[in-house]
Amino acid sequence: MKSDSARYQDAGVDINAGYRAVELMKDSVARTMIPGVVSGLGGFGGLFAPDLSGIKKPVLVSGTDGVGTKLKLAFLMDRHDTIGIDCVAMCVNDVICAGATPLFFLDYIAVGKNRPEKVAAIVSGVAEGCVQAGCALIGGETAEMPGFYHPDEYDLAGFAVGMVDEDRILDKEQVQAGDVLIGLPSSGLHSNGFSLVRKVLDVERADLRSPLDALGGKALGETLLTPTRIYVKPVLAALEAARVKSIAHITGGGFYENLPRCLPQGMTAVIDQKALPRPAIFDLIQKTGNIPEKEMFSTFNMGVGMCLVVAAEDEDKALSALKGAGEAAFVMGTVQPGDEGVLM
């Protein structure tokens, strides 16, 4: 396909580059195809026919998010093939908190200038995230917006739709004192707190490519760009093996905002800090920025990307299922009566 919109191209929008980008991303999108996908790229809407066998009352669960200012690191490193994983993760990790299986994902990429190879690299990361989550990338939008975004910059957002049987929706009101908090380790910062990180570490002027002893020999840029972990498949395994009562995705707001969201009123998450696998990047940020401990736990995941609440008698079954799915799951605390929300 070829466009003859010369005037539009003179204004900064290259329709032919858009066609080229779509061609380059087709192989990545094809990797995500799962049963239920009805349409391919090119339609005005993505079509999906869910398998409702064995489901009494299907409930759709949706989640939407972006990547935030972590994108600035992708620009500085000129690496664009992992940032899409973050976008998918931030959505599907929310959807799984209801007990829902993600079905499909759509992305939105807004660019200052459509460079097809860069757009295709971004979408390759989105596709990889969808593969990790077991959902399909069934559509999206690439918008070229000259004069609105810098030619070398872009924004990325998306949304996921999942499904759960109504009687299997997780209900935090079932959480009781004595229940166990099981943590799933993060890969680092994930996609939160980067406005603070960029300021504290002065990333625009920092050496992003040289190994740092403080990071175990990894470079700062590589560490900061580490993609958000996607927990869908291990959590689904835990949901099958044990009675999981509630789940919290530890994102913006850290422990103090997210853990109370998975607990009923009058219950508090009592955390054993010694059990947390704290990546070195958090110590570097805290030391460099002279940030108080409580503020760190109010901003970052501090090594825990997801928390599952299970009854004490289901602890072993949940841990076994999670570890069988490749997770280094661990007990990070218990639920106790109280109005504090979180006690460290």
Number of C-alpha atoms within 10 A of each C-alpha: 6 9 11 10 12 12 10 11 14 9 10 17 20 20 19 17 20 18 14 18 21 20 13 19 20 15 13 19 23 15 15 23 20 17 12 14 19 13 15 16 17 10 10 9 12 18 15 16 11 15 10 12 6 8 14 11 11 17 16 15 22 21 19 19 19 22 24 17 17 22 23 20 21 19 13 13 14 11 16 21 19 22 27 28 27 28 28 36 28 27 23 33 28 26 26 28 22 22 26 28 24 28 27 29 29 20 23 17 18 20 23 20 22 28 17 19 15 18 25 22 21 21 31 25 22 30 29 21 29 30 20 18 27 19 26 26 31 25 20 20 12 16 17 23 17 16 11 11 15 12 16 13 15 21 17 22 21 22 21 28 20 23 24 23 17 15 12 16 18 21 17 19 12 14 22 21 16 14 20 25 25 23 27 28 23 22 20 25 28 27 27 23 21 21 12 14 20 19 11 17 15 11 17 12 9 12 13 19 13 13 15 13 10 13 16 11 10 15 17 20 19 17 17 22 23 17 23 26 25 24 24 23 19 20 27 17 17 21 20 12 17 19 17 23 24 24 29 24 25 28 24 17 18 23 30 23 17 22 22 20 16 23 24 17 16 14 20 22 29 20 18 13 13 9 12 18 17 18 18 16 19 19 16 15 17 16 12 12 14 10 13 11 9 12 13 19 16 19 21 25 30 26 22 28 26 27 28 25 30 27 21 13 12 16 20 13 16 27 22 17 21 25 17 14 17 11 18 13 23 20 19 22 23 21 24 20 15 15 14 14 23 19 17 13
